[in-house]
Amino acid sequence: MDISAFEEVYDNSVEVILLKKPKLHIKIPDIPGLMILKLFSYSDNPGRRKDAEDIYFIMKYFEQTLEPEVFHTQYEHLLTKYEYDSKKISIAILGEQIKAILADDTLTKLKHIIFIEIEENSDYSLILKMRRHDDNSFEQMLNFMKILYNAIEQ
């Protein structure tokens, strides 16, 4: 299993206190960190449908984890770029947050993983597996992956 991003995701994880006495604290990846791990995991073993399902789930529901005012404060630059489409904007935000976590070499690996899934010569296996769980068109799912890629790329 490729653990390229594990340390970076771990360093950006959220510490959760399960018990004060005896002290039991664990670190849990945030949603962008989880997306990073899922993309690397899928790349390691494209036959695992669970990773594709989880990637889809994150992209579908990430918008609901954001406070509405964040669109107009921290990410105002995305509003007109994505024509005020909150789904597209939230995927771009996810991409920007992913980019903030990773070091350059790991980011390059992740961009490559996504790129091979969206390029014209791709078999689109990830997108096809993601689409099995939604009524969105293939083109819409491909567009969402391209938005994620572009946000990470910039």
Secondary structure, DSSP 8 states (H G I E B T S, - for coil): ---TTHHHHHHT-EEEEEETTTTEEEEE--HHHHHHHHHHHHHH-TT-HHHHHHHHHHHHHGGGGS-GGGGTTTTGGGTTTTTT-HHHHHHHHHHHHHHHHS-HHHHHHHHHHHHHHHSTT---HHHHHHHTT--S-HHHHHHHHHHHHHHHH-
